[in-house]
Amino acid sequence: MFAEGETVFLEDAEGKRHWLKVSFGMLKVQGLGAMDGSKLKGLDDGDRVTLVGREYTVFRPGAMDLIGSLERGAQIISPKDAATILMHCDVKSGDRVLEIGAGSGGLTTALLTAVGPTGHVHTMELKEENAKRTERNVARTGLDSRWSYSIGDAREADPGIDWQADALTMDMPDPWLALPNLDPLLRAGGRLCAYVPNMNQMESIVTALREAGYADVRALENIQRFMEVHPGGVRPSFDTLGHTAYLIFARKRAAPVTERAGESENRSQARFNKVKHASGDGPCPRIADSVK
Ligand SMILES: C[S@@+](CC[C@H](N)C(=O)[O-])C[C@H]1O[C@@H](n2cnc3c(N)ncnc32)[C@H](O)[C@@H]1O
């Protein structure tokens, strides 16, 4: 049964969605006006309800529905890529994730859904306006109790967490420059994902990860084709989204046992001294502004 305060959406026969927070008093629903919230009492996921003469189905949103409904500024991650990140980084209930690059909170929403009520996601974002937009989006989803954020440059600033992450995701233009700063915040055995739109960026982060001794370094691209299915006319959609970004994954190795006792910060940082690549300052480039 729906509880007061829960975020749900009403879907009409044409598939149009109206989002609302459940309340059993009078409700204002965008696009529908005021409605009697008591009609939602006793209803559950997928139930039908008639409001002002029209029938709607009430659904509890999943991560994909929530991502599709976000207020957007920076380009959000596509569901095909978010799903791949969750699987390759093994993000699951109770995990702690450090995310770089809030954008609009697309990946944040997928991560928050996956870590569940006992997990936590901390997002570090360079620009205050992106962090604030993500804060509004996360509040709307109702997943805010498992989320925190800080504003700063991941290449040098301290994200301000007092734990080591099970997974580190970096959706930023020059993740190889942030690696020396963030590596100590990923636990041994933890998984890392970098998400970059261009091949030269992919090469730089893969090289940096190899030089830093990460295991299982691999890179991939997801191409997903939607299908048009009509009686007598079945074909791939003309609107298929092709390239979005390259996904790079790796797993952190602990320091060799011989080095562990008394390992100084300098010593662990020494692994990164060789990592010197061109900086990709500026807003996160994605297809629209990077492939011209
Ligand atoms: C493409 S957006 C991320 C989109 C996000 N994953 C989503 O699904 O909505 C990249 C974000 O990384 C942030 N960013 C870029 N460089 C950064 C840095 N050095 N430290 C922290 N955040 C950075 C940008 O301000 C931008 O918000």
PDBQT file of the ligand as one rigid body, heavy atoms in Angstrom, charges set to zero:
ROOT
HETATM    1  C1  LIG A 301      28.291  15.081 -17.599  1.00  0.00    +0.000 C 
HETATM    2  S1  LIG A 301      28.201  15.702 -16.025  1.00  0.00    +0.000 S 
HETATM    3  C2  LIG A 301      27.725  14.305 -15.026  1.00  0.00    +0.000 C 
HETATM    4  C3  LIG A 301      26.335  13.793 -15.310  1.00  0.00    +0.000 C 
HETATM    5  C4  LIG A 301      25.830  12.835 -14.256  1.00  0.00    +0.000 C 
HETATM    6  N1  LIG A 301      26.607  11.606 -14.195  1.00  0.00    +0.000 N 
HETATM    7  C5  LIG A 301      24.358  12.518 -14.506  1.00  0.00    +0.000 C 
HETATM    8  O1  LIG A 301      24.050  11.352 -14.827  1.00  0.00    +0.000 OA
HETATM    9  O2  LIG A 301      23.508  13.411 -14.377  1.00  0.00    +0.000 OA
HETATM   10  C6  LIG A 301      29.816  15.992 -15.429  1.00  0.00    +0.000 C 
HETATM   11  C7  LIG A 301      29.843  16.681 -14.099  1.00  0.00    +0.000 C 
HETATM   12  O3  LIG A 301      31.164  16.613 -13.594  1.00  0.00    +0.000 OA
HETATM   13  C8  LIG A 301      31.463  17.853 -12.956  1.00  0.00    +0.000 C 
HETATM   14  N2  LIG A 301      32.932  17.968 -12.893  1.00  0.00    +0.000 N 
HETATM   15  C9  LIG A 301      33.778  18.240 -13.934  1.00  0.00    +0.000 A 
HETATM   16  N3  LIG A 301      35.051  18.272 -13.486  1.00  0.00    +0.000 NA
HETATM   17  C10 LIG A 301      35.012  18.010 -12.150  1.00  0.00    +0.000 A 
HETATM   18  C11 LIG A 301      36.002  17.948 -11.121  1.00  0.00    +0.000 A 
HETATM   19  N4  LIG A 301      37.294  18.150 -11.400  1.00  0.00    +0.000 N 
HETATM   20  N5  LIG A 301      35.598  17.666  -9.851  1.00  0.00    +0.000 NA
HETATM   21  C12 LIG A 301      34.302  17.469  -9.565  1.00  0.00    +0.000 A 
HETATM   22  N6  LIG A 301      33.308  17.534 -10.490  1.00  0.00    +0.000 NA
HETATM   23  C13 LIG A 301      33.657  17.800 -11.770  1.00  0.00    +0.000 A 
HETATM   24  C14 LIG A 301      30.779  18.875 -13.857  1.00  0.00    +0.000 C 
HETATM   25  O4  LIG A 301      30.597  20.108 -13.212  1.00  0.00    +0.000 OA
HETATM   26  C15 LIG A 301      29.467  18.154 -14.198  1.00  0.00    +0.000 C 
HETATM   27  O5  LIG A 301      28.471  18.444 -13.253  1.00  0.00    +0.000 OA
ENDROOT
TORSDOF 0
